[in-house]
Amino acid sequence: MDKKAKIYIAGHKGMVGSAIWRTLFAKGYTNLIGSSSSELDLRNQQAVKEYLAVEKPDVIIDAAARVGGILANNDYPYQFIMENMQIQNNLIDSAMQTGIEKFIFLGSSCIYPKLAAQPLKEDCLLTGDLEPTNEWYAIAKITGVKACQAIRKQFGKDYVSLMPTNLYGTYDNFDLNTSHVLPAMMRKFHVAKENNHAPVTLWGSGTPMREFLFVDDMAAAVVFALENKLPDYLYNVGTGVDLTIKELAETIQKIIGHKGEIIWDATKPDGTPRKLMDVSKMHELGWKHQVDLEAGIQKTYDWFLENVNEIKEVKM
């Protein structure tokens, strides 16, 4: 990939997009472009078409999405399915119409069936029912994967989909109403520590198993896909290692230094029992994660402490 290639990163101010931007810049890519949501509403089809027609990027990396945890997905199902479909469809179709040859679409491990065999292989897509608590987001992302696959099949363009496991890291969303499990726990334990090590109540039983990938490793996977023409249309991106939510909580609690009690509210949903990714396809091509979980959580907490006064609540 030419270091002067014009690369448009959709969602460049989000956790994933900003990590991709930093990683590309550090590798010497000098022609990166992005627009904030106030500058370009990706839900507006005409606006997206006009933007790409003017900017004429060589590559699009789609890291833009409406995201959230179980609570947000459950409370705002229409926004999660419709806005995500609008964002990705506008980008994919406009890229196709303007002749862009390379497109990297980012999805989520939630596209796979709730009870699929573990670890999750790419070919288990559409083989069973989705997890009800995030099916709206999952269905939207599945349509994006299939749209990119269709373009790849029909027109031979290098459109590839990367499905990350649970991501976390610097610039994460720490709003307790909309965040994912790891940053939500981090904020709860931090606040409890500041409040004389008060007890922390967490959702569910603590028994589900989850896999977590530091966002800089995800960015490295995107750069790998950028610099190589991957032979298939869909790839899992993760660590290939998981742990229970209880173990995650205890790890975060230790790093933050919270000494209080953890209370598990079993009346709240657990979500999918297990979501471990089979990452053998990416490993075989030469990509592998570099940051282990404890180191990643420490990096994230260090960033959180530096920015805690600027972290704002996200309103739905």
Kinemage of the C-alpha trace (Angstrom):
@kinemage 1
@onewidth
@group {chain A} dominant
@subgroup {mainchain}
@vectorlist {calphas} color= white
{ca met a 1} P 0.000 0.000 0.000
{ca asp a 2} L 1.373 3.385 -1.040
{ca lys a 3} L 1.956 5.525 2.065
{ca lys a 4} L 0.479 8.466 0.145
{ca ala a 5} L -2.766 6.624 -0.645
{ca lys a 6} L -5.808 8.620 0.420
{ca ile a 7} L -7.496 6.691 3.217
{ca tyr a 8} L -10.897 7.716 4.569
{ca ile a 9} L -11.583 6.481 8.095
{ca ala a 10} L -15.293 6.661 8.891
{ca gly a 11} L -15.728 7.085 12.635
{ca his a 12} L -12.182 8.410 13.055
{ca lys a 13} L -12.948 10.082 16.386
{ca gly a 14} L -14.320 6.948 18.048
{ca met a 15} L -12.300 4.460 20.054
{ca val a 16} L -11.571 2.158 17.107
{ca gly a 17} L -11.303 4.794 14.410
{ca ser a 18} L -8.905 6.949 16.413
{ca ala a 19} L -6.707 3.919 17.137
{ca ile a 20} L -6.606 3.110 13.410
{ca trp a 21} L -5.706 6.732 12.630
{ca arg a 22} L -2.865 6.744 15.211
{ca thr a 23} L -1.510 3.430 13.966
{ca leu a 24} L -1.549 4.446 10.308
{ca phe a 25} L 0.042 7.814 11.081
{ca ala a 26} L 2.793 6.111 13.095
{ca lys a 27} L 3.492 3.830 10.118
{ca gly a 28} L 4.010 6.796 7.825
{ca tyr a 29} L 0.648 7.116 6.087
{ca thr a 30} L 0.334 10.824 5.324
{ca asn a 31} L -2.998 11.196 3.525
{ca leu a 32} L -5.632 10.299 6.116
{ca ile a 33} L -9.046 11.948 6.034
{ca gly a 34} L -12.080 11.902 8.302
{ca ser a 35} L -15.124 13.992 9.156
{ca ser a 36} L -16.939 14.359 12.440
{ca ser a 37} L -20.640 13.537 12.659
{ca ser a 38} L -21.422 17.271 12.725
{ca glu a 39} L -19.516 17.708 9.449
{ca leu a 40} L -20.892 14.609 7.711
{ca asp a 41} L -24.012 12.710 8.749
{ca leu a 42} L -23.300 9.162 7.548
{ca arg a 43} L -27.027 8.393 7.820
{ca asn a 44} L -27.636 10.843 4.964
{ca gln a 45} L -27.220 8.977 1.671
{ca gln a 46} L -26.842 12.046 -0.530
{ca ala a 47} L -24.336 13.674 1.815
{ca val a 48} L -22.163 10.543 1.805
{ca lys a 49} L -22.263 10.284 -1.997
{ca glu a 50} L -21.271 13.919 -2.386
{ca tyr a 51} L -18.469 13.619 0.171
{ca leu a 52} L -16.874 10.618 -1.535
{ca ala a 53} L -17.314 12.166 -4.983
{ca val a 54} L -15.377 15.235 -3.838
{ca glu a 55} L -12.727 13.551 -1.691
{ca lys a 56} L -12.151 10.507 -3.952
{ca pro a 57} L -10.375 8.304 -1.374
{ca asp a 58} L -8.415 5.259 -2.514
{ca val a 59} L -9.531 3.213 0.511
{ca ile a 60} L -12.414 3.354 2.983
{ca ile a 61} L -12.156 1.925 6.489
{ca asp a 62} L -15.610 1.767 8.057
{ca ala a 63} L -15.212 2.084 11.824
{ca ala a 64} L -18.425 4.089 12.209
{ca ala a 65} L -21.373 2.623 14.067
{ca arg a 66} L -23.933 3.204 16.757
{ca val a 67} L -22.703 0.950 19.543
{ca gly a 68} L -23.648 0.099 23.119
{ca gly a 69} L -24.044 -2.648 25.670
{ca ile a 70} L -26.996 -4.846 26.603
{ca leu a 71} L -29.018 -1.993 28.143
{ca ala a 72} L -28.661 0.340 25.160
{ca asn a 73} L -29.425 -2.408 22.635
{ca asn a 74} L -32.495 -3.454 24.585
{ca asp a 75} L -33.855 0.075 25.054
{ca tyr a 76} L -33.185 1.427 21.544
{ca pro a 77} L -33.660 -1.486 19.103
{ca tyr a 78} L -34.890 0.651 16.207
{ca gln a 79} L -31.974 3.062 16.367
{ca phe a 80} L -29.494 0.201 16.573
{ca ile a 81} L -30.766 -1.622 13.501
{ca met a 82} L -31.731 1.355 11.344
{ca glu a 83} L -28.896 3.782 12.009
{ca asn a 84} L -26.230 1.108 11.598
{ca met a 85} L -27.762 -0.044 8.325
{ca gln a 86} L -27.966 3.539 7.085
{ca ile a 87} L -24.335 4.270 7.973
{ca gln a 88} L -22.828 1.155 6.429
{ca asn a 89} L -25.121 0.942 3.399
{ca asn a 90} L -24.433 4.548 2.469
{ca leu a 91} L -20.689 4.007 2.738
{ca ile a 92} L -20.611 0.640 0.940
{ca asp a 93} L -22.932 1.625 -1.897
{ca ser a 94} L -21.315 5.028 -2.426
{ca ala a 95} L -17.869 3.397 -2.430
{ca met a 96} L -19.079 0.939 -5.031
{ca gln a 97} L -20.613 3.655 -7.200
{ca thr a 98} L -17.537 5.891 -7.045
{ca gly a 99} L -15.160 3.109 -8.029
{ca ile a 100} L -13.320 2.598 -4.746
{ca glu a 101} L -11.465 -0.706 -5.009
{ca lys a 102} L -10.632 -1.398 -1.349
{ca phe a 103} L -13.075 -1.270 1.564
{ca ile a 104} L -12.537 -2.611 5.087
{ca phe a 105} L -15.781 -3.155 7.012
{ca leu a 106} L -15.681 -3.607 10.778
{ca gly a 107} L -18.390 -5.621 12.475
{ca ser a 108} L -18.729 -7.534 15.721
{ca ser a 109} L -18.647 -11.078 17.078
{ca cys a 110} L -22.352 -10.671 17.931
{ca ile a 111} L -23.151 -11.524 14.287
{ca tyr a 112} L -22.736 -15.199 15.171
{ca pro a 113} L -25.533 -17.387 16.593
{ca lys a 114} L -26.036 -17.360 20.354
{ca leu a 115} L -25.493 -21.092 20.725
{ca ala a 116} L -22.934 -21.645 17.958
{ca ala a 117} L -20.138 -24.125 18.633
{ca gln a 118} L -17.153 -22.587 20.391
{ca pro a 119} L -14.773 -21.189 19.384
{ca leu a 120} L -16.759 -19.237 16.787
{ca lys a 121} L -15.695 -19.931 13.225
{ca glu a 122} L -16.516 -17.636 10.332
{ca asp a 123} L -18.577 -20.334 8.616
{ca cys a 124} L -21.093 -20.503 11.490
{ca leu a 125} L -22.610 -17.217 10.304
{ca leu a 126} L -26.388 -17.519 9.755
{ca thr a 127} L -26.564 -21.063 11.139
{ca gly a 128} L -28.749 -20.291 14.177
{ca asp a 129} L -30.661 -17.749 16.260
{ca leu a 130} L -28.940 -14.581 17.441
{ca glu a 131} L -28.596 -13.415 21.037
{ca pro a 132} L -31.877 -11.468 21.639
{ca thr a 133} L -30.232 -8.700 23.667
{ca asn a 134} L -28.195 -7.435 20.702
{ca glu a 135} L -29.867 -8.924 17.635
{ca trp a 136} L -30.735 -5.484 16.235
{ca tyr a 137} L -27.089 -4.460 16.004
{ca ala a 138} L -26.105 -7.950 14.841
{ca ile a 139} L -28.603 -8.013 11.972
{ca ala a 140} L -27.376 -4.640 10.756
{ca lys a 141} L -23.773 -5.817 10.789
{ca ile a 142} L -24.655 -9.066 9.020
{ca thr a 143} L -26.156 -7.077 6.153
{ca gly a 144} L -22.902 -5.129 5.904
{ca val a 145} L -20.845 -8.313 5.746
{ca lys a 146} L -23.104 -9.719 3.049
{ca ala a 147} L -23.087 -6.499 1.028
{ca cys a 148} L -19.279 -6.525 0.976
{ca gln a 149} L -19.285 -10.216 0.086
{ca ala a 150} L -21.706 -9.571 -2.774
{ca ile a 151} L -19.504 -6.800 -4.199
{ca arg a 152} L -16.466 -9.012 -3.877
{ca lys a 153} L -18.254 -11.873 -5.635
{ca gln a 154} L -19.936 -9.883 -8.397
{ca phe a 155} L -17.353 -7.198 -9.135
{ca gly a 156} L -14.088 -8.627 -7.824
{ca lys a 157} L -13.296 -5.660 -5.598
{ca asp a 158} L -11.185 -6.023 -2.444
{ca tyr a 159} L -13.996 -5.518 0.071
{ca val a 160} L -13.272 -7.432 3.286
{ca ser a 161} L -15.020 -7.688 6.667
{ca leu a 162} L -13.205 -7.952 9.986
{ca met a 163} L -15.220 -9.168 12.975
{ca pro a 164} L -13.584 -8.120 16.245
{ca thr a 165} L -14.264 -9.693 19.580
{ca asn a 166} L -15.101 -7.370 22.514
{ca leu a 167} L -12.890 -4.291 22.161
{ca tyr a 168} L -11.694 -1.949 24.891
{ca gly a 169} L -9.011 0.652 25.373
{ca thr a 170} L -8.186 4.343 25.297
{ca tyr a 171} L -11.028 6.659 24.210
{ca asp a 172} L -13.590 4.023 25.225
{ca asn a 173} L -17.152 4.914 26.221
{ca phe a 174} L -17.468 4.962 30.021
{ca asp a 175} L -21.127 6.039 30.195
{ca leu a 176} L -22.823 3.531 32.489
{ca asn a 177} L -26.036 3.654 30.431
{ca thr a 178} L -24.482 2.842 27.050
{ca ser a 179} L -21.038 1.343 27.591
{ca his a 180} L -19.847 -2.231 27.224
{ca val a 181} L -18.981 -4.451 30.148
{ca leu a 182} L -15.268 -3.712 30.615
{ca pro a 183} L -15.364 0.114 30.645
{ca ala a 184} L -18.583 0.035 32.690
{ca met a 185} L -16.872 -2.120 35.309
{ca met a 186} L -13.828 0.128 35.275
{ca arg a 187} L -15.913 3.199 35.979
{ca lys a 188} L -17.959 1.457 38.690
{ca phe a 189} L -14.873 0.211 40.525
{ca his a 190} L -13.159 3.585 40.225
{ca val a 191} L -16.168 5.467 41.625
{ca ala a 192} L -16.566 2.906 44.413
{ca lys a 193} L -12.883 3.207 45.325
{ca glu a 194} L -13.259 7.002 45.503
{ca asn a 195} L -16.318 6.436 47.715
{ca asn a 196} L -14.455 4.643 50.519
{ca his a 197} L -14.365 1.310 48.663
{ca ala a 198} L -18.159 1.002 48.556
{ca pro a 199} L -19.690 -2.271 47.304
{ca val a 200} L -20.032 -2.666 43.533
{ca thr a 201} L -23.126 -4.284 42.033
{ca leu a 202} L -22.636 -5.988 38.666
{ca trp a 203} L -25.172 -7.486 36.286
{ca gly a 204} L -25.790 -11.205 35.950
{ca ser a 205} L -24.200 -14.238 37.515
{ca gly a 206} L -20.588 -13.628 36.507
{ca thr a 207} L -20.399 -17.030 34.795
{ca pro a 208} L -20.555 -16.092 31.069
{ca met a 209} L -17.211 -16.194 29.302
{ca arg a 210} L -15.891 -13.356 27.174
{ca glu a 211} L -12.857 -12.539 25.090
{ca phe a 212} L -11.349 -9.045 25.012
{ca leu a 213} L -9.009 -7.360 22.539
{ca phe a 214} L -7.100 -4.133 23.164
{ca val a 215} L -8.082 -1.541 20.574
{ca asp a 216} L -4.510 -0.970 19.355
{ca asp a 217} L -4.369 -4.659 18.390
{ca met a 218} L -7.574 -4.205 16.406
{ca ala a 219} L -6.005 -1.235 14.641
{ca ala a 220} L -2.998 -3.389 13.770
{ca ala a 221} L -5.340 -5.989 12.253
{ca val a 222} L -6.958 -3.292 10.104
{ca val a 223} L -3.549 -2.147 8.887
{ca phe a 224} L -2.708 -5.777 8.107
{ca ala a 225} L -5.870 -6.019 5.983
{ca leu a 226} L -4.990 -2.705 4.345
{ca glu a 227} L -1.492 -3.781 3.383
{ca asn a 228} L -2.474 -7.255 2.200
{ca lys a 229} L -5.180 -8.554 -0.123
{ca leu a 230} L -6.883 -11.097 2.102
{ca pro a 231} L -8.112 -14.151 0.180
{ca asp a 232} L -11.523 -14.487 1.889
{ca tyr a 233} L -14.378 -12.080 2.625
{ca leu a 234} L -14.716 -12.543 6.407
{ca tyr a 235} L -12.157 -12.768 9.221
{ca asn a 236} L -12.431 -12.974 12.994
{ca val a 237} L -10.118 -10.722 14.981
{ca gly a 238} L -9.431 -11.566 18.603
{ca thr a 239} L -7.051 -13.174 21.059
{ca gly a 240} L -8.418 -16.724 21.008
{ca val a 241} L -8.461 -16.626 24.849
{ca asp a 242} L -11.428 -15.933 27.135
{ca leu a 243} L -12.292 -15.671 30.824
{ca thr a 244} L -15.419 -15.463 32.964
{ca ile a 245} L -17.038 -12.107 33.672
{ca lys a 246} L -16.287 -12.780 37.353
{ca glu a 247} L -12.589 -13.189 36.552
{ca leu a 248} L -12.699 -10.005 34.495
{ca ala a 249} L -14.280 -8.103 37.389
{ca glu a 250} L -11.648 -9.352 39.825
{ca thr a 251} L -8.859 -8.393 37.419
{ca ile a 252} L -10.216 -4.857 36.987
{ca gln a 253} L -10.839 -4.564 40.719
{ca lys a 254} L -7.202 -5.513 41.440
{ca ile a 255} L -5.739 -3.066 38.912
{ca ile a 256} L -7.911 -0.196 40.187
{ca gly a 257} L -7.220 -1.041 43.822
{ca his a 258} L -10.842 -1.349 44.951
{ca lys a 259} L -11.098 -3.256 48.250
{ca gly a 260} L -14.875 -3.462 48.641
{ca glu a 261} L -17.421 -6.202 47.998
{ca ile a 262} L -18.660 -7.327 44.584
{ca ile a 263} L -22.418 -8.071 44.492
{ca trp a 264} L -23.822 -10.020 41.539
{ca asp a 265} L -27.395 -9.148 40.548
{ca ala a 266} L -28.643 -12.431 39.068
{ca thr a 267} L -31.993 -10.836 38.151
{ca lys a 268} L -30.220 -9.059 35.297
{ca pro a 269} L -29.463 -10.836 31.991
{ca asp a 270} L -26.171 -12.578 31.306
{ca gly a 271} L -26.327 -12.420 27.534
{ca thr a 272} L -24.636 -15.083 25.430
{ca pro a 273} L -23.106 -17.862 27.587
{ca arg a 274} L -19.796 -17.768 25.718
{ca lys a 275} L -18.289 -15.863 22.792
{ca leu a 276} L -14.797 -17.071 21.976
{ca met a 277} L -13.475 -16.347 18.510
{ca asp a 278} L -11.606 -18.806 16.346
{ca val a 279} L -8.830 -16.561 15.027
{ca ser a 280} L -6.894 -19.247 13.175
{ca lys a 281} L -7.564 -17.694 9.747
{ca met a 282} L -5.848 -14.449 10.707
{ca his a 283} L -3.050 -16.295 12.488
{ca glu a 284} L -2.371 -18.360 9.395
{ca leu a 285} L -2.026 -15.162 7.357
{ca gly a 286} L 0.451 -13.695 9.843
{ca trp a 287} L -1.484 -11.414 12.220
{ca lys a 288} L -1.592 -12.001 15.994
{ca his a 289} L -2.494 -9.787 18.948
{ca gln a 290} L 0.325 -8.309 21.040
{ca val a 291} L -1.256 -6.840 24.215
{ca asp a 292} L -2.362 -9.203 26.985
{ca leu a 293} L -5.486 -8.434 29.010
{ca glu a 294} L -3.904 -7.140 32.236
{ca ala a 295} L -1.523 -4.872 30.343
{ca gly a 296} L -4.407 -3.570 28.223
{ca ile a 297} L -6.607 -2.892 31.240
{ca gln a 298} L -3.741 -1.046 32.929
{ca lys a 299} L -3.173 1.085 29.807
{ca thr a 300} L -6.900 1.829 29.661
{ca tyr a 301} L -7.123 2.763 33.329
{ca asp a 302} L -4.070 5.019 33.053
{ca trp a 303} L -5.821 6.841 30.199
{ca phe a 304} L -9.075 6.963 32.175
{ca leu a 305} L -7.325 8.615 35.128
{ca glu a 306} L -5.697 11.207 32.858
{ca asn a 307} L -9.036 12.061 31.226
{ca val a 308} L -11.621 11.375 33.928
{ca asn a 309} L -12.610 15.034 34.229
{ca glu a 310} L -13.268 15.293 30.480
{ca ile a 311} L -15.207 12.048 30.090
{ca lys a 312} L -18.786 12.979 29.391
{ca glu a 313} L -21.992 11.043 29.741
{ca val a 314} L -23.411 10.015 26.374
{ca lys a 315} L -27.130 10.767 26.072
{ca met a 316} L -29.329 8.593 23.860
